[in-house]
């Protein structure tokens, strides 16, 4: 096992716009395939790192702040991004990246059902759920049977992400981040950053609740995607693209 950084890329490195995608727990950089392909088609160069603890990148400290610090190499040499998207655990990590962002670059941040606040009771439930997942990795066909809105590609990538995680990571992620509370990071948004929170429908298993998102904060917008579950990148990648400020077509 090793901790060398690894990532997936889409589009041309010479593209004028760049996007950074941060995946969730028991997922991987490849989990972004659907969203990344749409972004690349819009002229973005897309980079999706593999978080510490995932794709066999093991560590001993799984605090969200450590996961964010591990991504600092993606900001060296004044590297900037027009768009940064974080899903689930990746949403909390993305908020922890805000201090790394250049102060002069306008950046759009999109958080997809981010894990902002989790109660102790829900942490126990989530820990047990994820431990069962990594102990008994289900085939893509099983994911397809349960999630009719997912493509076969997404089901294959979901199974792959789980297979490259283990119980020490699950226990570390939940055990090293108590209490789980990251909504306060939304109260200090840099003046050059705009954040949009896309929360899943509470009736469909949402992790993020609108009450977790501070109100009356400048450059912060939040909305619920009705009838959409936690897996927004799989179920509605188009909804992600819809909130990205794309350049106007030249006349």
Secondary structure, 3 states (H helix, E strand, C coil): CECCCCEEEECCCCCCEEEEEECCCCCCHHHHHHHHHHHHHCCEEEEEECCCCCCCECCCCCCHHHHHHCCHHHHHHHCCCCEEEEECHHHHHHHHHHHHCCCCCCEEEEEECCCCEECHHHHHHHHHHHHHHHHCCCCHHHHHHHCCCCCHHHHHHHHHHHHCCCHHHHHHHHHCCCCEECHHHHHCCCCCEEEEEEEECHHHCCCCCHHHCCCCCCCEEEEEECCCCCCHHHHCHHHHHHCCCCCCCCC
